[in-house]
Amino acid sequence: MDQILKEIQTSQRIIVKVGTSTLTYDTGKLNLKRIECLVRVLSDLKNEGRQIILVTSGAIGVGVGKLGLRQRPKTTQEKQAVAAVGQCELMHLYDKLFSEYGHIVAQVLLTKDVVEEAHRKRNAINTFNTLLELGIIPIVNENDTVAVEEIEFGDNDTLSAVVGALVNADLLVILSDIDGLYNADPRIDSSAKIIPVVEEITEEIKKLAGGAGSNRGTGGMATKISAAEIACKAGVNMIIANGEDPRILYEIFEGKQVGTLFLKEGQHIVRQLKEIV
């Protein structure tokens, strides 16, 4: 396990995904203190020489708060309109905060058809690689303003894993309002414990996923398990951790065991062989 944690510690190409529940208060308004902390930590990690991609939820949630709506819109047209407002607000804030630490950001909005069509997929990969080579931090979100059911990812957990596969990331960290994957539902079982390492995503693991997430986001543990399947098959290690304090990222890169680590395919076999030897 020490060897795996060391590999995580030395990861160079990193994707960090943050959910709406991490970025906003229950009111839907932005949690500025947390976002400022997140940007500072990511800037610091980039200063170490790492390449950073931020996958951010929150466009619809922020749009709801900006427009003073009482609840999340239900129709596609309303969601797209609210997302258009919220996306502007999000990127304005990220650009402002990252620039204070001397870093340039770029907005990348994706829909599923982009990664399913070979020519457009290659263009997306080239864009990501060029941005990273130029030292720019890509900030990625689903293009909610134009996405319809046929071309939407549906949740940014899946999107972050797809991006991880596209760019051959070393590590995907999903920051959420949960500490990791539990062996039982902690809301009804006080003895539930976090599973520190998932070596293989089995049917049993999928059954532990439970239902949807908060009323401000679209994801829950089920979408994170699906994301782990995509990431691990693509050779990307993935960690689910609590994003209440973004400084938890420092603990990950100090080699500490944080949240739940999903091992990329083949990693658990290597681990078993080393233990035998």
N, C-alpha and C positions, 0 to 999 in steps of 0.2 A: 504493500500500500504506500509506503514511503516513496518508492520510485514513481508511482503514479502521481502522487501529490507534487513531487519535484517537477514532473512533466507539466502539470497544471501551472505550477509556479513560474515556469520559464516560457509559457505560451506567449507568442508574439502577435499573432493576428487574432484579435478578440472581438466578439460580438456581445454587446450588452443590450438586453431587451427590458424595457420598463413598461408596466401596465398602467392603465388609467387610474386604478386604485392607488398606485404608488405616487402618481403625479398630482392627484387632486384631493381635495377635502370632500367630505360627504355632500357639501353644497354644490360640488361641481367646479368650484373655483380652484385655480392652480395653487398647489402647496409650494410656495416660492422657496421656503427654507430648504425643503428636501431637494428641489430641483437645483438650487444653487450648490448644495452639497454634492449632488451627483455630478454636476459639470466640473466642479473643482477636483473631485477624485479622478474622473475620466481624463481631465487635462493633465493631472499629475502622472497617471499611468502612461499617457502618451509621451510625456517628458522623459520617461524612463527609456523610451525607444520602441514602445509597443505601437502597433497599428490598431486603431479603435473604430468600430462601426457601432452606432447607436440605433437600435430599432425602437421606435417610440410609439406607443398608443396615445390616445388622448384627444385626437382631433374632434371627435363627436362630443366627448365629455366636456372639453374646454369650450366648444361651441355652445353647448347647452348652458354653461355658466355665463358665457359672454352675452348671450341673448336673453338671459334671465328666464329660461324655460323651466317649468316645474318638473318636467320629466323628460327622459330620453325619447326622441321621436321614434315612431313606429313604422312609418311608410318609407320606402326607398327614397322618394323625392325629398322628404324632409331630412332624412339622414344625410343625403348628399349636400344639401344646402347648408346644414349645420356644420358638416365636416369642412366645407370650404371656408367658413368663418373661423373655425377652430384651428385649422392648419396654419392659417396666417399668424394667428396668435402664438401658436407653439414655435414656429420657426423664427419669428421675431425675437422671442425670448431666448431660444437656444443660440441664435446668432449673437445677440447682445452679451450673453453670459460667457460663451466660449471665447469671444473676442477679447474679453477682459483678461484672459489668460494667454492671449497671443495665438489662438488657434482659429483656423478658418473652417467653416462647415459648409456642406453642400446638401441640398434636399434631393432625395431620391424617392419617388413615388412609384410603386409597382402594382401591377395586377397579375393574376395567375397566367394569363395568356402570354405575358412577356417571357416567362420561364418555360413555357411549354412549346413555343415555336423556336426552332433551332437558331435562325438568324437573329431574332430579337434577344434570345438568351445570350448569344455570343456578344452582342452589343452591350448588354447589361454587365456581363463579366468584365469586358474591356473597360467600361466606365468605372466600375468599382476599383479595378486594379490601378487605373490611371489616377483616380482620386487619392488612393492610398499611397501611391508612389510620390505624389506631389505633397504629401503630408497633410492632406485634408481629411476631416472627419465626416464621412457620409452619415446623414441622418435619414433613416428609412421609415416609411410608413406605407400602409396600403393606400392606393389612390381611391379613397372612399367616394370622392366627388363624381367619379365616372364608373366605378365598379358596380356591376350587377351580379346576380347570383352565378351566372355562367363563368365569370372571370374573377370572382373574388376569392381570396384566401379564406376569409371568414373570421380569422383571428390572427393577431400578430405573434402569437407563440409559433404557429405554423410558419408564418412569414419569416421570422427570425431564423428558424431552422433551414428554410429554403435558401436564405441568403448565406447562411453558414456553408451550405453545400456548394453554392455558386462560387464563393471566394476561397474555398479550401481553408476555412478558419481552423485555428487550433482549439479554440474553446468558445462555447456559447454559454453565457450566464443569463438566466431569466430571473429578474428581480420582481417579486410579487408581494402580496400581502399574506403569504404563507411561508412557513419556515422550511418546507421541503415535503417529501412524500412520507406519509405516516403509514404504519402497519395496520391502523384502524382509524376511523373518523374521530379526530380529537374533539369535535364539537359534542359528541355523545359518549365518548369513551375516554375518561380521564387518564387511563393507563396507556393510551396510545403513544408510541415512540416513533421518532423519525428513523427512516431507513437511510443510513449514511451513504451506502453505495448500492447501485443497481447494476449488476454485471450483465444482465440479459433481460430484455423486456418480454416477459411471459404473459400468458392470459391472467395469471394470478396478480401480477403487477397492474395490469389494466383494470382489473376489478377493484383495486384499491383507489382508483382515480376519483370516484364520486361524481358530483354534478357540476353545475355552473359556478362561476365566480361571483364577484360583487355586482350590485345593481348599476355600477358605473362602467363596468367593462363587459367584454364578451367571453372572456376565457375562464377556465377553471382548471382543476388538475387534469381532467381528461384531455384538454387541448395541449397541456404540457407533456403528457405522456406521448401523445401523437407527435409532438415536436421532437421529443427525444428519439423516437423511432427514426425520423427523417435524418436528424443530426448524426446519430450513432452509425447508421448505415453508410453515411457519407464520410465517416472517419473523423467526426468532430465530437470531442467530449462535451458534455453538457452538465451544468449545475443549476438547480433550482434553489434560490435563497430568498430570505426576507429582505425586501428593499426599504423597510422603514428607516434604516440608517444606511445610506449608500456606502459608508466607510467600511461596510462588510466586504467590499471588493478588495480592500487592503489585506484582510485576513486570508482571502482566497490566494492572493499572490504572495503571501508570506508562508504559504505551504500548510495552512491550517485546514482541518476538516470542517467544512461549512455546508449546511443544508444537505441536499441529496445530489450525489454525483452519479451521472449515468455514463458508463464507460463506452467508448466507441467500439464498434465491432472489431473483434480480434484482440482487444486489449485484455479481456478477461481470460482468454486462452493463454496469452503471454504470461499473465499473472500466475495462473495455475502451474504453468511449466516452471516458472522461477521458484514457486513454493516447493515443487517436487524436487528440483535440483538443490 
